[in-house]
Amino acid sequence: MNNVSNVLVFSLSELNVTMETRYVFISLTTLVYHVILLCNIIVISCIVLDKQLHEPMYIFLCNLCINAVYGTTGFYPKFIYDLLSQFHEISYVGCLIQVFVIYSSALCDVSTLTVMAYDRYVAICKPLEYHTEMNSQKVVKCLLLCWFPPLICMTIVVLLASRLTLCGSNIEKLYCETWAVVKMACSSTVVNNVIGYIVIIVYFGHAVLIVYSYIHLIRNCTKSKESKYRFMQTCVPHLLALLNIAVALLFDVFYSRYGYTSLPEGLRNFMALDFLFVPPVLNPIIYGLKLAKIRKKVIKMILKINIIKT
């Protein structure tokens, strides 16, 4: 291969669509992005504006929604621009920024859901100690743990990727991701691979903590009807959110590592976009429907808007 280490622009995988279907994709993508923004901003507004919702569980939910807005903004505006453009390209710097935003958001999702599992564990298994254990200082520390490790991990990953000498400029995906850049390297990628596996192991550890929390939660729920009710009200949405992000990230990891070029293009694109579409849309809807306080606040907001309009 020719050494093209001074890569300034990457070409992204194109959608094989006609001009007619291109406009359909633009409309659907724009609609999805606006639905994501609307659903998440409504939940964020409800929690921020209502002092009764300034509790750890709702604060962590607010953080989950803020992160959804942050992560999807790293993808959808650029993707909509690509659909409008004849050429699907992204600058070298833009590619690294997109990698940082999308994947730090994905890791922050995992961290936030882990903190939420811990919060539910304390609330249901140690109800008398809850307000002492989950005080304001502890909540701030948990929020910092949600954001700083992902940001630090992705800063290291991006800096290591930026030092590589590249022998290609084609990314076979609709957006930039670290593994696609690393695969184009002419130089050794041992350090990148080791750091990548360390990050995966660390966040697999988060999954172990979540499983551990839920083992205790399920055991505790069999002891009383009240615990069972609290589990159904607050833990079921959390489990659905966990399932969403777990399936979505597994799709992304397998697609990034193994490609699956034999699969139909539509399925490959769905696997690549799953975690940028399903969790950001479903999480605020699931929590909004299941949590009574959020649901009532959303209904009040909608009624107020309708009264103002009339």
C-alpha positions in Angstrom: 0.0 0.0 0.0 1.1 3.6 -0.6 2.1 5.5 2.5 -0.5 8.2 2.9 0.4 9.1 6.5 -0.6 12.7 6.0 -4.3 12.0 5.7 -6.4 15.1 5.8 -9.7 13.6 4.8 -11.4 10.3 5.4 -14.1 8.9 3.0 -17.0 7.3 4.8 -19.1 4.3 3.6 -22.0 5.6 1.4 -25.6 4.6 1.5 -26.5 3.0 -1.9 -29.8 4.9 -2.4 -31.4 6.6 -5.4 -32.2 10.3 -5.3 -35.8 9.6 -4.4 -35.0 7.3 -1.5 -32.2 9.7 -0.4 -34.8 12.4 0.4 -36.8 9.7 2.4 -33.7 8.9 4.4 -33.0 12.7 5.0 -36.6 13.2 6.2 -36.5 10.1 8.5 -33.1 10.9 9.9 -34.1 14.5 10.6 -37.3 13.3 12.3 -35.4 10.7 14.4 -32.9 13.4 15.6 -35.6 15.8 16.5 -37.6 13.1 18.3 -34.4 12.3 20.3 -33.9 15.9 21.2 -37.5 16.5 22.1 -38.0 13.4 24.3 -34.7 13.9 26.1 -35.1 17.7 26.6 -38.6 17.2 27.9 -37.4 14.8 30.6 -34.4 17.0 31.4 -36.7 20.1 31.7 -39.2 18.2 34.0 -36.4 17.1 36.4 -34.6 20.5 36.4 -37.7 22.6 36.9 -39.5 20.4 39.5 -37.8 20.5 42.9 -39.7 17.3 43.9 -37.7 15.5 41.3 -34.3 16.6 42.7 -33.7 13.1 44.0 -30.7 10.8 43.1 -32.7 8.5 40.8 -34.1 11.4 38.8 -30.8 13.3 38.8 -29.1 10.2 37.3 -31.9 9.9 34.8 -31.4 13.5 33.8 -27.7 12.8 33.3 -28.6 9.8 31.1 -30.8 12.1 28.9 -28.1 14.9 28.8 -25.6 12.3 27.6 -28.0 11.1 24.9 -28.2 14.6 23.5 -24.4 15.0 23.7 -23.7 11.7 21.9 -26.3 11.9 19.2 -25.2 15.4 18.3 -21.8 13.9 17.5 -23.5 11.9 14.7 -26.8 13.1 13.3 -26.0 16.6 12.1 -23.0 15.2 10.1 -24.9 12.3 8.8 -27.8 14.5 7.6 -25.1 16.7 5.9 -23.7 13.5 4.2 -27.1 12.5 2.9 -27.4 16.0 1.3 -23.9 15.8 -0.1 -22.6 13.9 -3.1 -19.4 12.9 -1.3 -19.4 11.3 2.2 -16.2 12.7 3.7 -14.9 13.9 7.1 -11.7 15.7 8.0 -9.0 14.0 10.0 -9.6 16.3 13.0 -13.4 16.0 12.6 -13.1 12.2 12.5 -11.2 12.1 15.8 -13.6 14.5 17.4 -16.5 12.3 16.3 -14.8 9.3 17.7 -14.3 11.1 21.0 -17.9 12.4 21.3 -19.8 9.2 20.2 -17.7 6.7 22.2 -17.3 8.8 25.3 -21.1 9.1 25.3 -21.5 5.3 25.0 -19.1 4.7 27.9 -20.9 7.4 29.9 -24.2 5.6 29.3 -22.7 2.4 30.8 -21.3 4.4 33.8 -24.6 6.1 34.4 -26.6 2.9 34.3 -24.1 1.3 36.7 -24.6 4.2 39.1 -28.4 3.9 38.7 -28.1 0.2 39.6 -26.2 1.1 42.7 -28.8 3.7 43.6 -31.6 1.2 43.3 -29.6 -1.3 45.3 -29.3 1.1 48.2 -32.9 2.3 47.9 -34.5 -1.2 48.0 -32.0 -3.2 50.0 -31.0 -0.5 52.6 -34.0 1.8 52.7 -33.3 3.1 56.2 -29.8 4.1 55.1 -30.7 5.6 51.7 -30.8 9.3 52.5 -27.5 9.0 54.5 -25.8 6.9 51.9 -27.0 8.8 48.8 -26.5 12.4 50.1 -25.7 15.3 47.8 -21.9 14.8 48.0 -22.3 11.2 47.1 -24.5 12.1 44.1 -21.9 14.6 42.9 -19.2 12.0 43.1 -21.3 9.5 41.2 -21.9 12.1 38.4 -18.2 12.8 38.2 -17.6 9.0 37.9 -20.2 8.9 35.1 -18.3 11.5 33.1 -14.6 11.7 33.9 -13.5 8.0 33.3 -15.2 7.9 29.9 -13.7 11.3 28.9 -10.2 10.2 30.2 -10.4 6.8 28.4 -11.4 8.3 25.1 -8.8 11.1 25.4 -6.1 8.4 25.7 -7.7 6.3 22.9 -7.9 9.3 20.5 -4.4 10.5 21.3 -3.0 7.1 20.7 -4.9 6.9 17.4 -3.7 10.3 16.3 0.0 9.2 16.6 -0.4 6.4 14.1 1.0 6.5 10.5 -1.9 5.7 8.2 -1.9 3.8 4.9 -5.5 4.4 3.9 -8.3 6.9 4.2 -11.5 4.8 3.6 -13.7 4.1 6.6 -16.3 1.4 5.8 -18.9 2.8 8.2 -21.3 5.7 8.3 -19.3 7.5 11.0 -15.8 7.4 12.4 -14.8 4.9 15.0 -11.4 4.1 16.6 -11.0 0.5 15.3 -11.5 1.7 11.6 -8.7 4.2 12.0 -6.4 1.7 13.8 -6.9 -0.9 11.0 -5.5 1.6 8.5 -2.2 2.0 10.4 1.1 1.2 8.8 2.9 1.3 12.1 2.5 -1.0 15.1 -0.9 -0.9 16.9 0.0 -3.0 19.9 -0.4 -0.2 22.4 -3.7 0.8 20.8 -5.0 -2.7 21.0 -3.9 -3.2 24.6 -5.6 0.1 25.7 -8.7 -0.8 23.8 -9.0 -4.2 25.6 -8.3 -2.5 28.9 -11.2 -0.2 28.3 -13.5 -3.1 27.3 -12.4 -5.0 30.5 -13.1 -2.0 32.7 -16.5 -1.5 31.3 -17.2 -5.2 31.4 -16.5 -4.8 35.1 -19.3 -2.3 35.2 -21.6 -5.0 33.9 -20.5 -7.3 36.7 -21.3 -4.7 39.3 -24.8 -4.3 37.8 -25.4 -8.0 37.8 -24.2 -8.2 41.5 -26.6 -5.3 42.4 -29.5 -7.0 40.7 -28.8 -10.4 42.4 -29.3 -8.6 45.8 -32.3 -6.6 44.5 -34.1 -9.7 43.3 -33.4 -11.6 46.5 -34.7 -8.6 48.5 -37.9 -8.3 46.4 -39.1 -11.7 47.5 -39.2 -10.6 51.2 -42.0 -8.0 51.0 -44.7 -6.7 48.7 -43.4 -3.1 49.1 -40.0 -4.1 47.9 -41.5 -5.9 44.9 -43.6 -2.9 44.0 -40.6 -0.5 44.2 -38.6 -2.9 42.1 -41.3 -3.0 39.4 -41.7 0.7 39.4 -38.1 1.8 39.3 -36.0 -1.1 38.3 -37.9 -2.4 35.3 -37.2 0.8 33.3 -33.6 0.5 34.3 -33.4 -3.1 33.1 -35.0 -2.2 29.8 -32.5 0.7 29.4 -29.6 -1.7 30.2 -30.9 -4.2 27.7 -31.1 -1.5 25.0 -27.5 -0.3 25.5 -26.1 -3.8 26.0 -27.5 -5.1 22.7 -26.6 -1.9 20.9 -23.0 -1.9 22.0 -22.6 -5.6 21.3 -23.8 -4.9 17.7 -21.3 -2.1 17.4 -18.3 -4.1 18.9 -19.0 -7.1 16.6 -19.5 -4.9 13.6 -16.4 -2.9 14.2 -14.1 -5.9 14.9 -15.4 -8.4 12.4 -17.2 -6.3 9.7 -19.6 -9.0 8.5 -19.3 -7.9 4.8 -21.4 -10.9 3.9 -24.5 -9.4 5.6 -26.9 -7.2 3.7 -26.0 -3.5 3.7 -29.2 -2.5 5.5 -28.5 -4.9 8.4 -24.9 -3.7 8.6 -26.0 -0.1 8.8 -28.6 -1.0 11.4 -25.9 -2.7 13.5 -23.7 0.3 13.2 -26.4 2.8 14.1 -28.3 0.8 16.8 -26.7 2.5 19.9 -27.1 5.9 18.3 -30.8 5.3 17.7 -32.5 2.8 20.0 -31.3 3.9 23.5 -31.6 7.7 23.0 -35.2 7.3 21.7 -36.5 4.5 24.1 -34.8 5.5 27.4 -36.8 8.8 28.0 -40.0 7.2 26.7 -39.6 4.1 28.9 -38.8 6.2 32.0 -41.4 8.8 31.1 -44.2 6.2 30.9 -43.1 4.0 33.8 -42.2 6.6 36.5 -45.4 8.3 37.7 -43.7 11.6 38.8 -42.1 12.1 35.4 -45.3 11.1 33.6 -47.5 13.5 35.6 -45.0 16.3 35.1 -44.8 15.7 31.3 -48.6 15.8 31.1 -48.7 19.0 33.0 -46.1 20.6 30.7 -48.1 19.5 27.6 -51.3 20.9 29.0 -49.7 24.2 29.9 -48.3 24.5 26.3 -51.7 23.8 24.8 -53.4 26.4 27.1 -50.8 29.0 26.1 -51.3 28.2 22.4 -55.1 28.5 22.7 
